[in-house]
Amino acid sequence: MTFYAFSEVKLMDIKMKKLLILISILLLMLLLILAAPSCMTEKIQTPSDEVTVQLKWIHQAQFAGLYVAEEKSYYAEENLKVNFLEGGKGTDVIESLTTGKADFAITSPEALIIKRSEGVPLKAVAAIYRRSPVAFVSMADSKIIHPKDLLGKTVSILGHADAEVQFFAMMKKLNLDISGVELIAFNPDYTEFYNGDADVQYVYITAGLIKLRQQGYKLNIIWPGDYNVHFYSDILVCSDNLIAQNPTLVERFLRATLKGWQDAITDAEAAVAVVMKYVKVQDSEIQLKMMEAQIPLIHTGEDYIGWMKRQRWEDMYVALAEREFTEMPVDFTELYDMKFLEKIYGGKSK
C-alpha cells in the first residue's frame, strides 16, 4: 500500500479540479462549434409585404392561377401576404387601383387604354389572356357562319368596348362594309338573342358560350382570332408609381403569379379543386369547363405565359382610337412594361 503526504494529496486534488475545468471548457466549445452552423443558416424572419389584388369579376376559374399561387405558398415564398378583392357588378376595377384600395388589378386592355388616355398613370406588367375570349354567336339554323353573313343582321354588342373594337377590327380586316349592320346594346341576360330581336350575340367563350350550351342551344361561333384579330384580354395592371418606387415587389408578385398559372394550366382539375374554395356557387363542372376553355387563351403555344408584344398593343390602341374611345392621344409603348417578364424569363421570348 502506498501512502501520500498531505501536501501531495492536496496538489493532486488541485490538478484534478483544473483538469475537470479544462474538460468542461472543451465540451462547451465543442457544443458551440456544433451549434454554429444551424445558427448561421437560420433566416431572419422579416414581416411579409401585404399585397391586395382587385379581381375583374367574381371568384371563379378565370383567376385560378392566383388561387393556386396562394394555395401552393408561391406568394409566401416571395414573402408576400396576398388578399383578393372580389369584383362583380358595380365594381370599378381601375378605381380600386387609383384610390389605393388595391396594389394590382386584373382588368381589360381596353379599360387600361381608355384610362391612360384620360391621364391615369397605369401600366400592364403581364397579359394573362394572350388571346381574347370575345366571340359572336348565332343560332345554328341562322346560316350565319362567316363575318360576311353579319351584313344586314342585328348584332348585340354596344356598351362593351372589347366587343365593339374587335367586331370593327374583324370587319375592317376583311374589307366588309358594316353600314348595313344594326348594332344594339349588349344585354347580359341575352333577352334579345333568345326572342329573336338580335341575330348575333356577343359572348365570352369562357362564360356566356358555356351558359348557352348548357341550356341546350346549338350555335354557330365567329371568333375574331380566326380572322387574325388577336387582342389581349385579362391583363395584370399596377400603377406607374408602384413600378418606380417598389419594382422588387412587382417582380416578386408577378413571379409567384406566373408560377401559379403554369401549375393551373398543367393540371386543370387540381386547379379547379382550389378554385372551389373561393366560389360561392359550388358547381365544379362549370368551373372545369371555364378552365378548359381559357387554357388555349393563356398558353397559346408561342412565347411564355404572360408575355406581351409591341405590335399587339399598337393594334389594340389604334382600334380603340379609331372608334373614338380614347380621350387624348396615347403613346402606346407607355401602356405596358416588359422589364419584369424579361427578368423573370431570363431575356427575350421563346
BARORO-670775 format. One record per residue (C-alpha): x, y, z. Coordinates in steps of 0.5 Angstrom, whole numbers, padded with zeros to 4 digits, always signed. Example, Ala and Ser with C-alpha at 12.3 -4.5 7.8 and 13.67 -1.06 7.14 Angstrom:
2
+0025-0009+0016
+0027-0002+0014
! end
This chain:
350
+0000+0000+0000
+0003+0007-0002
+0002+0013+0003
+0002+0020+0000
+0004+0026+0004
-0002+0031+0006
+0001+0036+0001
+0002+0031-0005
-0006+0030-0004
-0008+0037-0004
-0003+0038-0010
-0007+0032-0014
-0014+0035-0012
-0012+0042-0015
-0009+0038-0021
-0016+0034-0022
-0020+0041-0021
-0016+0044-0026
-0017+0038-0031
-0024+0038-0030
-0025+0045-0031
-0021+0045-0038
-0025+0039-0040
-0032+0043-0038
-0029+0049-0043
-0027+0044-0048
-0034+0041-0048
-0037+0048-0048
-0033+0050-0054
-0035+0044-0058
-0042+0045-0057
-0042+0052-0059
-0038+0050-0065
-0043+0044-0067
-0049+0049-0066
-0046+0055-0070
-0048+0052-0077
-0055+0052-0075
-0055+0059-0072
-0051+0062-0078
-0056+0058-0083
-0063+0061-0079
-0066+0066-0083
-0068+0073-0080
-0076+0073-0080
-0078+0080-0083
-0085+0082-0084
-0089+0080-0090
-0091+0085-0095
-0098+0086-0096
-0101+0086-0103
-0108+0087-0105
-0111+0085-0112
-0117+0087-0115
-0121+0082-0119
-0124+0083-0125
-0130+0079-0123
-0133+0075-0118
-0129+0069-0116
-0128+0064-0121
-0124+0060-0125
-0122+0066-0129
-0117+0067-0123
-0115+0060-0122
-0107+0062-0123
-0107+0067-0117
-0111+0062-0112
-0106+0056-0114
-0100+0061-0112
-0103+0062-0106
-0105+0055-0104
-0098+0053-0106
-0095+0058-0102
-0091+0061-0108
-0093+0068-0105
-0091+0066-0098
-0084+0064-0101
-0083+0071-0104
-0085+0074-0097
-0092+0076-0099
-0099+0076-0096
-0104+0077-0101
-0111+0079-0101
-0116+0078-0106
-0122+0083-0107
-0128+0080-0111
-0130+0084-0117
-0137+0084-0120
-0143+0089-0122
-0142+0096-0120
-0134+0094-0118
-0130+0100-0121
-0123+0096-0122
-0119+0102-0124
-0122+0106-0118
-0119+0101-0114
-0112+0102-0116
-0112+0110-0116
-0115+0110-0109
-0110+0106-0106
-0115+0100-0105
-0111+0095-0109
-0104+0095-0111
-0105+0090-0117
-0111+0089-0121
-0114+0084-0127
-0117+0088-0132
-0118+0089-0140
-0113+0093-0144
-0119+0097-0147
-0120+0099-0140
-0113+0101-0139
-0112+0105-0145
-0118+0109-0144
-0116+0111-0137
-0109+0112-0140
-0112+0117-0145
-0115+0120-0139
-0109+0121-0136
-0109+0116-0131
-0102+0113-0130
-0102+0105-0130
-0099+0100-0134
-0100+0093-0135
-0094+0088-0133
-0097+0082-0136
-0102+0079-0141
-0105+0073-0137
-0110+0072-0143
-0106+0073-0149
-0112+0071-0154
-0119+0074-0153
-0125+0070-0151
-0129+0075-0154
-0134+0072-0160
-0140+0073-0163
-0145+0067-0163
-0152+0066-0168
-0157+0060-0167
-0155+0054-0171
-0160+0055-0176
-0159+0062-0178
-0153+0061-0183
-0149+0066-0180
-0142+0063-0180
-0138+0068-0183
-0137+0075-0182
-0140+0077-0189
-0146+0074-0186
-0147+0079-0181
-0148+0084-0186
-0156+0086-0186
-0156+0083-0179
-0157+0085-0172
-0152+0085-0167
-0152+0086-0159
-0145+0089-0158
-0146+0096-0156
-0143+0098-0149
-0138+0094-0149
-0131+0096-0151
-0128+0090-0152
-0133+0087-0157
-0134+0093-0161
-0127+0094-0162
-0126+0087-0164
-0132+0087-0168
-0130+0093-0172
-0123+0091-0173
-0125+0084-0176
-0130+0087-0181
-0124+0092-0183
-0119+0087-0184
-0124+0083-0188
-0126+0090-0192
-0133+0089-0190
-0138+0095-0191
-0141+0095-0184
-0146+0101-0185
-0152+0096-0186
-0151+0092-0180
-0155+0094-0174
-0152+0095-0167
-0156+0094-0161
-0154+0095-0154
-0151+0089-0150
-0156+0085-0145
-0152+0081-0140
-0159+0077-0140
-0159+0075-0147
-0166+0077-0148
-0166+0080-0155
-0162+0074-0157
-0167+0069-0154
-0173+0072-0157
-0170+0074-0164
-0169+0081-0164
-0162+0080-0164
-0159+0075-0170
-0152+0075-0166
-0150+0076-0159
-0143+0078-0156
-0141+0073-0151
-0134+0070-0148
-0132+0063-0150
-0130+0062-0142
-0137+0064-0140
-0143+0066-0144
-0142+0061-0149
-0142+0055-0144
-0148+0058-0141
-0152+0058-0147
-0149+0051-0149
-0151+0048-0142
-0158+0051-0144
-0158+0047-0150
-0157+0052-0155
-0154+0050-0162
-0149+0055-0164
-0145+0058-0170
-0139+0062-0167
-0135+0067-0170
-0128+0068-0167
-0124+0074-0169
-0118+0071-0167
-0120+0066-0173
-0119+0072-0178
-0112+0075-0175
-0115+0079-0170
-0111+0078-0164
-0112+0082-0158
-0111+0081-0150
-0116+0080-0145
-0114+0080-0138
-0108+0084-0136
-0105+0085-0130
-0104+0092-0128
-0101+0097-0123
-0099+0104-0122
-0093+0107-0125
-0092+0110-0118
-0091+0102-0115
-0087+0100-0121
-0082+0106-0120
-0082+0106-0112
-0082+0099-0111
-0080+0095-0117
-0078+0089-0113
-0085+0088-0110
-0088+0088-0117
-0083+0083-0119
-0084+0078-0113
-0091+0078-0114
-0091+0077-0122
-0086+0071-0121
-0091+0068-0116
-0097+0069-0120
-0094+0066-0126
-0092+0060-0123
-0099+0059-0120
-0102+0060-0127
-0096+0055-0130
-0099+0050-0125
-0106+0051-0126
-0106+0050-0134
-0102+0044-0133
-0107+0041-0128
-0114+0044-0129
-0117+0039-0125
-0113+0040-0119
-0113+0048-0120
-0121+0047-0120
-0121+0044-0113
-0117+0050-0111
-0122+0055-0114
-0128+0051-0111
-0125+0054-0104
-0127+0061-0107
-0133+0061-0111
-0140+0062-0108
-0144+0057-0112
-0141+0050-0112
-0141+0048-0119
-0134+0045-0120
-0137+0042-0127
-0138+0049-0130
-0131+0052-0127
-0128+0046-0130
-0131+0048-0137
-0129+0055-0136
-0122+0053-0134
-0121+0048-0140
-0124+0054-0145
-0119+0059-0142
-0112+0055-0143
-0111+0056-0150
-0112+0063-0149
-0107+0063-0143
-0102+0058-0146
-0102+0060-0154
-0096+0056-0156
-0092+0062-0157
-0088+0066-0152
-0089+0065-0145
-0095+0066-0140
-0096+0073-0139
-0091+0075-0145
-0093+0082-0149
-0091+0084-0155
-0091+0091-0158
-0095+0090-0164
-0101+0087-0160
-0101+0094-0156
-0101+0098-0162
-0106+0094-0166
-0111+0095-0159
-0109+0102-0158
-0111+0104-0166
-0117+0100-0166
-0120+0104-0160
-0117+0111-0162
-0121+0109-0169
-0127+0108-0165
-0126+0115-0161
-0126+0111-0154
-0120+0115-0152
-0120+0122-0149
-0113+0124-0152
-0107+0121-0156
-0103+0116-0152
-0096+0113-0153
-0098+0106-0154
-0091+0104-0151
-0093+0107-0144
-0099+0102-0144
-0094+0096-0141
-0087+0095-0138
-0084+0089-0140
-0078+0089-0136
-0081+0084-0130
-0083+0079-0135
-0076+0079-0139
-0072+0079-0132
-0077+0073-0130
-0076+0069-0136
-0069+0071-0137
-0069+0075-0143
-0073+0075-0149
-0079+0071-0152
-0078+0064-0154
! end
